Amino acid sequence: MHCRLRSPDRTYYDGEATMVVARTPRGEFAVLEGHAPLLAQLCEGPVRITTADGEAGFLCGSGTLEVRDGKVTVLTTDVEPVDDIDLGALRRRADDAQAAPEARAAAATRLRIAERMRGQHA
């Protein structure tokens, strides 16, 4: 199946996939070849795209995932490839006593997700 992952400013993935895993408010789910048409709201979190050559992981903002005619389209507010995430910078933001509590909590959440995803890609 064809998969496209986009943010407002660029395309991060555009190619064939054997599985796409994403997270909605109701939990994580996978899309495989032959999946029924679907439109889902996505939460901030990991999106994993499995191909014949391996897996690509992305930390995505909120958005939508659509399955139609053998194609998966993921549109999100922002995307960061998991291998490009600066874990040290996230740790500093999560520990910054001067930052607003919401900013520290958001950084801590992104850090936990990124560390888990990196563990899956090691």
Contacts in CASP RR format, 6 or more apart in sequence:
PFRMAT RR
TARGET T0000
AUTHOR 0000-0000-0000
METHOD contacts of the structure
MODEL  1
MHCRLRSPDRTYYDGEATMVVARTPRGEFAVLEGHAPLLAQLCEGPVRIT
TADGEAGFLCGSGTLEVRDGKVTVLTTDVEPVDDIDLGALRRRADDAQAA
PEARAAAATRLRIAERMRGQHA
1 16 0 8 1.000
1 17 0 8 1.000
1 18 0 8 1.000
1 31 0 8 1.000
1 32 0 8 1.000
1 33 0 8 1.000
1 34 0 8 1.000
1 35 0 8 1.000
1 70 0 8 1.000
1 71 0 8 1.000
1 72 0 8 1.000
2 15 0 8 1.000
2 16 0 8 1.000
2 17 0 8 1.000
2 70 0 8 1.000
2 71 0 8 1.000
2 72 0 8 1.000
3 13 0 8 1.000
3 14 0 8 1.000
3 15 0 8 1.000
3 16 0 8 1.000
3 17 0 8 1.000
3 20 0 8 1.000
3 49 0 8 1.000
3 71 0 8 1.000
3 72 0 8 1.000
3 73 0 8 1.000
3 74 0 8 1.000
4 11 0 8 1.000
4 13 0 8 1.000
4 14 0 8 1.000
4 15 0 8 1.000
4 71 0 8 1.000
4 72 0 8 1.000
4 73 0 8 1.000
4 74 0 8 1.000
5 11 0 8 1.000
5 12 0 8 1.000
5 13 0 8 1.000
5 14 0 8 1.000
5 47 0 8 1.000
5 49 0 8 1.000
5 58 0 8 1.000
5 60 0 8 1.000
5 74 0 8 1.000
5 76 0 8 1.000
5 79 0 8 1.000
6 12 0 8 1.000
6 73 0 8 1.000
6 74 0 8 1.000
6 75 0 8 1.000
6 76 0 8 1.000
6 79 0 8 1.000
7 75 0 8 1.000
7 76 0 8 1.000
7 77 0 8 1.000
7 78 0 8 1.000
7 79 0 8 1.000
8 77 0 8 1.000
12 58 0 8 1.000
12 79 0 8 1.000
12 81 0 8 1.000
13 49 0 8 1.000
13 56 0 8 1.000
13 58 0 8 1.000
15 51 0 8 1.000
16 51 0 8 1.000
16 52 0 8 1.000
17 49 0 8 1.000
17 50 0 8 1.000
17 51 0 8 1.000
17 72 0 8 1.000
18 32 0 8 1.000
18 33 0 8 1.000
18 50 0 8 1.000
18 51 0 8 1.000
18 52 0 8 1.000
19 30 0 8 1.000
19 31 0 8 1.000
19 32 0 8 1.000
19 48 0 8 1.000
19 49 0 8 1.000
19 50 0 8 1.000
20 30 0 8 1.000
20 31 0 8 1.000
20 47 0 8 1.000
20 48 0 8 1.000
20 49 0 8 1.000
20 50 0 8 1.000
20 65 0 8 1.000
20 72 0 8 1.000
20 74 0 8 1.000
21 28 0 8 1.000
21 29 0 8 1.000
21 30 0 8 1.000
21 31 0 8 1.000
21 46 0 8 1.000
21 47 0 8 1.000
21 48 0 8 1.000
21 50 0 8 1.000
22 28 0 8 1.000
22 29 0 8 1.000
22 31 0 8 1.000
22 40 0 8 1.000
22 42 0 8 1.000
22 46 0 8 1.000
22 47 0 8 1.000
22 48 0 8 1.000
22 60 0 8 1.000
22 65 0 8 1.000
22 74 0 8 1.000
23 29 0 8 1.000
23 42 0 8 1.000
23 43 0 8 1.000
23 45 0 8 1.000
23 46 0 8 1.000
23 47 0 8 1.000
24 40 0 8 1.000
24 41 0 8 1.000
24 42 0 8 1.000
24 43 0 8 1.000
24 65 0 8 1.000
25 41 0 8 1.000
25 43 0 8 1.000
29 40 0 8 1.000
31 38 0 8 1.000
31 65 0 8 1.000
31 67 0 8 1.000
31 72 0 8 1.000
33 70 0 8 1.000
34 70 0 8 1.000
35 67 0 8 1.000
35 70 0 8 1.000
35 72 0 8 1.000
36 67 0 8 1.000
37 67 0 8 1.000
37 68 0 8 1.000
38 65 0 8 1.000
38 66 0 8 1.000
38 67 0 8 1.000
39 64 0 8 1.000
39 65 0 8 1.000
39 66 0 8 1.000
39 67 0 8 1.000
40 64 0 8 1.000
40 65 0 8 1.000
40 66 0 8 1.000
41 62 0 8 1.000
41 63 0 8 1.000
41 64 0 8 1.000
42 60 0 8 1.000
42 61 0 8 1.000
42 62 0 8 1.000
42 63 0 8 1.000
42 64 0 8 1.000
42 65 0 8 1.000
42 74 0 8 1.000
42 76 0 8 1.000
43 61 0 8 1.000
43 62 0 8 1.000
44 60 0 8 1.000
44 61 0 8 1.000
44 62 0 8 1.000
44 109 0 8 1.000
45 59 0 8 1.000
45 60 0 8 1.000
45 61 0 8 1.000
45 113 0 8 1.000
46 57 0 8 1.000
46 58 0 8 1.000
46 59 0 8 1.000
46 60 0 8 1.000
46 82 0 8 1.000
46 113 0 8 1.000
46 116 0 8 1.000
46 117 0 8 1.000
47 57 0 8 1.000
47 58 0 8 1.000
47 59 0 8 1.000
47 60 0 8 1.000
47 74 0 8 1.000
47 76 0 8 1.000
47 79 0 8 1.000
48 55 0 8 1.000
48 56 0 8 1.000
48 57 0 8 1.000
48 58 0 8 1.000
48 117 0 8 1.000
48 120 0 8 1.000
49 55 0 8 1.000
49 56 0 8 1.000
49 57 0 8 1.000
49 58 0 8 1.000
55 120 0 8 1.000
55 121 0 8 1.000
56 81 0 8 1.000
57 81 0 8 1.000
57 82 0 8 1.000
57 83 0 8 1.000
57 117 0 8 1.000
57 121 0 8 1.000
58 79 0 8 1.000
58 80 0 8 1.000
58 81 0 8 1.000
58 82 0 8 1.000
59 79 0 8 1.000
59 80 0 8 1.000
59 82 0 8 1.000
59 85 0 8 1.000
59 110 0 8 1.000
59 113 0 8 1.000
59 114 0 8 1.000
59 117 0 8 1.000
60 74 0 8 1.000
60 76 0 8 1.000
60 77 0 8 1.000
60 78 0 8 1.000
60 79 0 8 1.000
60 80 0 8 1.000
61 76 0 8 1.000
61 77 0 8 1.000
61 78 0 8 1.000
61 79 0 8 1.000
62 76 0 8 1.000
62 77 0 8 1.000
63 74 0 8 1.000
63 75 0 8 1.000
63 76 0 8 1.000
63 77 0 8 1.000
64 74 0 8 1.000
64 75 0 8 1.000
64 76 0 8 1.000
65 72 0 8 1.000
65 73 0 8 1.000
65 74 0 8 1.000
65 75 0 8 1.000
66 72 0 8 1.000
66 73 0 8 1.000
66 75 0 8 1.000
82 114 0 8 1.000
82 117 0 8 1.000
82 118 0 8 1.000
82 121 0 8 1.000
83 118 0 8 1.000
83 121 0 8 1.000
85 110 0 8 1.000
85 114 0 8 1.000
85 118 0 8 1.000
87 111 0 8 1.000
87 114 0 8 1.000
87 115 0 8 1.000
87 118 0 8 1.000
90 107 0 8 1.000
90 110 0 8 1.000
90 111 0 8 1.000
90 114 0 8 1.000
91 111 0 8 1.000
93 99 0 8 1.000
93 103 0 8 1.000
93 104 0 8 1.000
93 107 0 8 1.000
94 104 0 8 1.000
94 107 0 8 1.000
94 108 0 8 1.000
94 111 0 8 1.000
95 104 0 8 1.000
96 103 0 8 1.000
96 104 0 8 1.000
96 107 0 8 1.000
99 107 0 8 1.000
END
